[in-house]
Amino acid sequence: MNRSMPRLLLAPAVGTLFLWMIVPLGMTIYFSLVRYNLLQPDQTGFAGLENFEFFVTDPSFGTAVTNTLLLLGSVIGITVGIGLAIALLINEPFPGRGIVRVLLISPFFVMPTVNALLWKNMMMNPIYGVLAQVWTAFGAQPVDWLTDHPLFSVIVMVAWQWLPFATLIFMTALQGMDREQLEAARMDGANYAQQVRFLYLPHLARSVAVVVMIELIFLLGIFAEIYTTTGGGPGDASTNVTFLIFKQALLNFDAGVASAGALFAVLLANIVAVFLIRLVGKNLDR
């Protein structure tokens, strides 16, 4: 059999994937270097780095980057911390464990827009929401979460949806633990806290790294929850980089500046991805 035959068979798929990636990227680079505002069709031509400068000097840019980092750090911290706790809690057999696992994983299959509407109308509504009813039952004044604490509200929504993903990864990893080590540790008098510190957590190190990497890549593009609930406000209190690009593209009709913002987001995502791939590589080499 010709050695080049496998490459020839893979060529159409590889070529399609290459075009699927390179064509949108090439168009984005092109539009980022020209003046292309739908409200000003007479102003065209090469703009150089003007679009990038306009995007970076936007009054909302600093707040958007800060909100993006806060959103990433908070959601990852919540999902990893609580996900580890839940995975350890349900690791041991108990009646109904299968049903509990299915219920814990189910929120991950809820669409982002549905998730946002659920929290906005059912949980966080200051009049008839579940949280408002709880506050009222204890004699406290209900909180208008989306107005008074918009970024925190978005963090809660996103963390609720991504928590099952982290829990599932940790549950799967725990199934592969060496039970003989655990039994030996118990026979040597190690309490549960010591087992968690010296056995469970080292075993879950790779899983934690994978969860952090995947969540960071996906959470950089959080949009539906913000658009559906807060609209980036009040003001720009809950605006992240993705929503800022949306405002430039569809609210200001400036495709050039939006393309420049998209390239900034791609650069940010690649920096984070390279850092996390190295982090995962170090964990895998241990």
Secondary structure per residue as TSV (DSSP state, phi and psi in degrees):
chain	resnum	aa	ss	phi	psi
A	1	M	-	360.0	135.3
A	2	N	-	-62.6	131.3
A	3	R	T	-65.9	-25.4
A	4	S	T	-81.4	-8.6
A	5	M	H	-60.4	-45.8
A	6	P	H	-57.5	-38.3
A	7	R	H	-67.5	-38.2
A	8	L	H	-65.8	-37.8
A	9	L	H	-69.0	-32.5
A	10	L	H	-82.6	-17.0
A	11	A	H	-56.8	-45.4
A	12	P	H	-60.0	-43.9
A	13	A	H	-65.8	-44.5
A	14	V	H	-63.6	-42.1
A	15	G	H	-64.0	-40.3
A	16	T	H	-63.4	-45.3
A	17	L	H	-63.4	-38.7
A	18	F	H	-63.1	-46.4
A	19	L	H	-65.2	-38.5
A	20	W	H	-60.4	-31.3
A	21	M	H	-90.7	-42.6
A	22	I	H	-78.7	-31.9
A	23	V	H	-66.6	-51.2
A	24	P	H	-61.0	-38.9
A	25	L	H	-64.6	-42.4
A	26	G	H	-62.9	-41.7
A	27	M	H	-65.3	-38.5
A	28	T	H	-64.0	-43.5
A	29	I	H	-62.4	-41.7
A	30	Y	H	-61.3	-50.6
A	31	F	H	-66.9	-26.7
A	32	S	H	-71.9	-17.2
A	33	L	T	-104.1	3.1
A	34	V	B	-126.0	163.7
A	35	R	-	-87.3	118.0
A	36	Y	-	-145.9	78.8
A	37	N	B	-111.0	123.5
A	38	L	T	-66.8	-21.3
A	39	L	T	-84.7	-12.6
A	40	Q	-	-131.3	68.0
A	41	P	T	-66.4	-17.3
A	42	D	T	-80.5	-16.3
A	43	Q	-	-97.5	99.7
A	44	T	-	-129.5	-176.4
A	45	G	S	108.8	176.6
A	46	F	B	-70.6	131.8
A	47	A	-	-112.1	-10.5
A	48	G	T	65.1	-129.8
A	49	L	T	-95.0	14.6
A	50	E	H	-62.9	-41.4
A	51	N	H	-64.8	-40.2
A	52	F	H	-64.3	-41.2
A	53	E	H	-64.0	-40.3
A	54	F	H	-65.5	-40.6
A	55	F	H	-66.9	-43.9
A	56	V	H	-69.9	-32.4
A	57	T	T	-89.8	4.0
A	58	D	S	-58.6	134.9
A	59	P	T	-55.9	-25.5
A	60	S	T	-90.4	-3.8
A	61	F	H	-64.0	-50.0
A	62	G	H	-60.8	-43.3
A	63	T	H	-64.8	-39.1
A	64	A	H	-64.2	-43.6
A	65	V	H	-64.6	-43.4
A	66	T	H	-61.8	-45.8
A	67	N	H	-63.0	-37.2
A	68	T	H	-62.5	-45.5
A	69	L	H	-66.9	-39.6
A	70	L	H	-64.7	-40.8
A	71	L	H	-63.3	-46.2
A	72	L	H	-61.6	-53.0
A	73	G	H	-62.3	-42.3
A	74	S	H	-67.9	-47.2
A	75	V	H	-64.3	-43.0
A	76	I	H	-65.7	-42.1
A	77	G	H	-61.4	-43.5
A	78	I	H	-66.8	-47.7
A	79	T	H	-68.0	-40.3
A	80	V	H	-69.9	-46.6
A	81	G	H	-63.4	-54.4
A	82	I	H	-71.2	-34.7
A	83	G	H	-61.5	-41.8
A	84	L	H	-62.4	-43.8
A	85	A	H	-63.1	-44.2
A	86	I	H	-66.9	-42.5
A	87	A	H	-61.4	-42.3
A	88	L	H	-67.8	-33.9
A	89	L	H	-68.2	-39.4
A	90	I	T	-100.4	11.4
A	91	N	S	-69.3	-37.8
A	92	E	S	-79.6	145.1
A	93	P	-	-63.3	141.3
A	94	F	-	-157.1	158.4
A	95	P	T	-60.1	129.2
A	96	G	T	82.7	16.6
A	97	R	H	-63.2	-36.5
A	98	G	H	-62.6	-42.3
A	99	I	H	-65.8	-40.7
A	100	V	H	-61.9	-41.3
A	101	R	H	-63.6	-42.7
A	102	V	H	-62.3	-42.8
A	103	L	H	-65.6	-35.8
A	104	L	H	-69.4	-33.2
A	105	I	H	-84.4	-24.7
A	106	S	G	-57.7	-36.3
A	107	P	G	-59.4	-23.1
A	108	F	G	-68.2	-21.2
A	109	F	G	-92.0	1.3
A	110	V	S	-79.9	133.2
A	111	M	-	-65.2	146.0
A	112	P	H	-54.5	-41.3
A	113	T	H	-66.5	-41.8
A	114	V	H	-64.1	-40.7
A	115	N	H	-58.1	-45.8
A	116	A	H	-65.4	-43.2
A	117	L	H	-64.5	-37.7
A	118	L	I	-60.9	-48.9
A	119	W	I	-69.4	-36.9
A	120	K	I	-67.3	-45.7
A	121	N	I	-96.2	-33.6
A	122	M	I	-94.3	-37.3
A	123	M	I	-100.6	-47.6
A	124	M	S	-103.7	3.2
A	125	N	-	-62.4	128.5
A	126	P	T	-71.8	-7.4
A	127	I	T	-106.9	-56.0
A	128	Y	T	-117.7	9.7
A	129	G	S	-71.0	159.7
A	130	V	H	-60.9	-44.4
A	131	L	H	-64.2	-36.8
A	132	A	H	-64.8	-38.9
A	133	Q	H	-66.7	-38.1
A	134	V	H	-65.3	-44.4
A	135	W	H	-60.5	-45.0
A	136	T	H	-63.9	-37.6
A	137	A	H	-61.9	-30.4
A	138	F	T	-95.3	9.3
A	139	G	T	77.6	16.8
A	140	A	-	-101.1	161.1
A	141	Q	-	-79.2	124.5
A	142	P	-	-57.9	147.5
A	143	V	-	-100.9	134.4
A	144	D	-	-87.9	86.5
A	145	W	H	-59.9	-45.3
A	146	L	H	-70.3	-20.0
A	147	T	H	-95.8	-44.3
A	148	D	H	-84.8	-32.4
A	149	H	S	-135.2	65.2
A	150	P	H	-66.1	-46.6
A	151	L	H	-67.6	-40.2
A	152	F	H	-61.6	-38.9
A	153	S	H	-62.8	-43.2
A	154	V	H	-64.1	-40.3
A	155	I	H	-59.9	-42.9
A	156	V	H	-63.5	-44.2
A	157	M	H	-61.4	-48.2
A	158	V	H	-67.9	-41.1
A	159	A	H	-63.6	-38.3
A	160	W	H	-61.5	-36.9
A	161	Q	H	-78.2	-33.8
A	162	W	H	-91.2	-12.6
A	163	L	H	-59.0	-42.8
A	164	P	H	-60.3	-34.5
A	165	F	H	-62.0	-49.0
A	166	A	H	-63.0	-42.3
A	167	T	H	-61.5	-42.2
A	168	L	H	-62.8	-43.9
A	169	I	H	-62.8	-43.5
A	170	F	H	-69.6	-38.2
A	171	M	H	-61.3	-43.5
A	172	T	H	-63.6	-41.6
A	173	A	H	-65.5	-37.5
A	174	L	H	-66.1	-27.6
A	175	Q	H	-66.6	-20.8
A	176	G	T	-95.1	9.0
A	177	M	S	-71.0	150.2
A	178	D	-	-77.3	108.8
A	179	R	H	-67.0	-25.5
A	180	E	H	-66.6	-36.0
A	181	Q	H	-63.5	-42.7
A	182	L	H	-63.4	-44.1
A	183	E	H	-64.0	-40.6
A	184	A	H	-64.0	-39.6
A	185	A	H	-64.9	-40.1
A	186	R	H	-66.1	-40.2
A	187	M	H	-67.0	-28.7
A	188	D	T	-81.9	-0.2
A	189	G	T	92.7	13.0
A	190	A	-	-72.3	128.4
A	191	N	-	-79.2	177.3
A	192	Y	H	-64.8	-39.1
A	193	A	H	-61.2	-40.5
A	194	Q	H	-68.3	-36.9
A	195	Q	H	-63.4	-42.2
A	196	V	I	-62.9	-44.3
A	197	R	I	-70.0	-43.3
A	198	F	I	-102.2	-13.8
A	199	L	I	-118.9	-55.7
A	200	Y	I	-67.3	-51.9
A	201	L	H	-64.6	-44.1
A	202	P	H	-59.8	-37.2
A	203	H	H	-66.7	-32.6
A	204	L	T	-89.8	3.3
A	205	A	H	-59.1	-44.0
A	206	R	H	-65.4	-41.0
A	207	S	H	-64.2	-40.1
A	208	V	H	-61.9	-43.4
A	209	A	H	-62.4	-41.3
A	210	V	H	-65.9	-43.7
A	211	V	H	-61.4	-44.8
A	212	V	H	-61.8	-44.3
A	213	M	H	-64.0	-49.0
A	214	I	H	-65.2	-44.1
A	215	E	H	-64.9	-39.8
A	216	L	H	-61.0	-44.3
A	217	I	H	-62.7	-43.5
A	218	F	H	-77.5	-36.1
A	219	L	H	-72.5	-17.5
A	220	L	T	-64.3	-22.6
A	221	G	T	-104.4	20.9
A	222	I	-	-60.0	124.3
A	223	F	-	-141.8	-47.3
A	224	A	H	-59.0	-42.3
A	225	E	H	-62.8	-40.0
A	226	I	H	-71.8	-45.4
A	227	Y	H	-63.3	-39.3
A	228	T	H	-76.4	-29.9
A	229	T	H	-106.0	-62.7
A	230	T	T	-101.5	-19.4
A	231	G	T	63.5	26.8
A	232	G	T	83.5	-5.8
A	233	G	-	-105.9	-164.6
A	234	P	S	-59.8	136.9
A	235	G	T	68.1	-118.0
A	236	D	T	-124.2	28.8
A	237	A	T	-64.1	-27.3
A	238	S	T	-122.7	21.6
A	239	T	-	-82.9	127.3
A	240	N	-	-108.0	-177.5
A	241	V	H	-62.2	-40.5
A	242	T	H	-62.8	-43.8
A	243	F	H	-70.6	-31.7
A	244	L	H	-64.2	-39.9
A	245	I	H	-63.2	-40.7
A	246	F	H	-59.8	-43.4
A	247	K	I	-63.3	-39.9
A	248	Q	I	-67.8	-36.3
A	249	A	I	-79.5	-49.5
A	250	L	I	-103.3	-26.7
A	251	L	I	-89.8	-37.0
A	252	N	S	-99.0	-5.9
A	253	F	-	56.6	30.5
A	254	D	B	-106.8	92.1
A	255	A	H	-67.8	-30.2
A	256	G	H	-65.9	-49.8
A	257	V	H	-67.0	-39.3
A	258	A	H	-62.9	-38.7
A	259	S	H	-65.6	-39.4
A	260	A	H	-62.7	-40.9
A	261	G	H	-64.6	-37.4
A	262	A	H	-64.1	-39.5
A	263	L	H	-66.5	-36.0
A	264	F	H	-62.3	-42.1
A	265	A	H	-64.7	-39.5
A	266	V	H	-63.7	-42.8
A	267	L	H	-61.6	-44.5
A	268	L	H	-62.1	-43.4
A	269	A	H	-64.2	-38.9
A	270	N	H	-70.0	-37.2
A	271	I	H	-62.3	-46.1
A	272	V	H	-64.1	-41.7
A	273	A	H	-64.2	-43.7
A	274	V	H	-62.1	-44.2
A	275	F	H	-60.4	-44.0
A	276	L	H	-74.1	-33.6
A	277	I	H	-63.2	-40.2
A	278	R	H	-65.4	-39.1
A	279	L	H	-63.9	-43.6
A	280	V	H	-65.9	-39.6
A	281	G	H	-60.7	-40.4
A	282	K	H	-64.9	-39.5
A	283	N	H	-67.0	-36.8
A	284	L	H	-71.8	-24.6
A	285	D	T	-80.3	-9.8
A	286	R	-	-75.7	360.0
